[in-house]
Amino acid sequence: MTAFMMTYELITPSSAAHGDVEDAGILYPSITLREAIEELSGAEYVEANEWPVTCPRWVTGYGTHEDYLSGETGNLSLHFPEHLTPSTRRRIVRLIESRL
């Protein structure tokens, strides 16, 4: 079983005003692809770290957490293990995009 890593970033109105994030870190140091897709399912949209997508290192789900009262927004990024081939990485990005 291949283990992925998932990171997060939390953006508040105050941190955004300074062009920064309020908090960021590793959410899951080891997560399965199935679990990661479930976590990303609430994203408004996803984007790989490169365009065109040839050999992405990670994919980010934007707007996975939104608190309209406080203005906080959360994003999740799924980081691919180094041993995955470029074609496998592209297929994973397409799979995640198709689940939204």
JOJOQUI-V308766 format. One record per backbone hydrogen bond with DSSP energy under -1.0 kcal/mol. CO is the residue of the C=O (numbers start at 1). NH is the residue of the N-H. E is the energy in kcal/mol with one decimal. If there is no record, write none. Layout:
BEGIN
CO:NH:E ; CO:NH:E
END
This chain:
BEGIN
4:31:-2.1 ; 5:79:-3.3 ; 6:27:-2.1 ; 6:28:-2.2 ; 7:77:-2.4 ; 8:25:-1.8 ; 9:75:-2.3 ; 10:22:-2.4 ; 10:23:-1.5 ; 11:73:-2.6 ; 12:16:-2.8 ; 13:17:-1.7 ; 15:20:-2.8 ; 16:19:-1.5 ; 23:10:-3.2 ; 25:8:-2.5 ; 28:6:-2.7 ; 31:4:-2.9 ; 32:36:-2.3 ; 33:37:-2.6 ; 34:38:-1.8 ; 35:39:-2.2 ; 36:40:-2.2 ; 40:43:-2.1 ; 45:62:-2.8 ; 47:60:-3.0 ; 57:80:-2.4 ; 58:49:-1.8 ; 59:78:-3.0 ; 60:47:-2.1 ; 61:76:-2.1 ; 62:44:-2.7 ; 62:45:-1.0 ; 65:74:-3.2 ; 67:71:-2.5 ; 72:67:-2.5 ; 73:11:-3.3 ; 74:64:-1.6 ; 74:65:-1.4 ; 75:9:-1.9 ; 76:61:-3.6 ; 77:7:-2.5 ; 78:59:-1.9 ; 79:5:-1.6 ; 81:84:-1.4 ; 85:89:-2.3 ; 86:90:-2.3 ; 87:91:-2.2 ; 88:92:-2.2 ; 89:93:-2.1 ; 90:94:-2.4 ; 91:95:-2.5 ; 92:96:-2.6 ; 93:97:-2.5 ; 94:98:-2.2 ; 97:100:-1.1
END
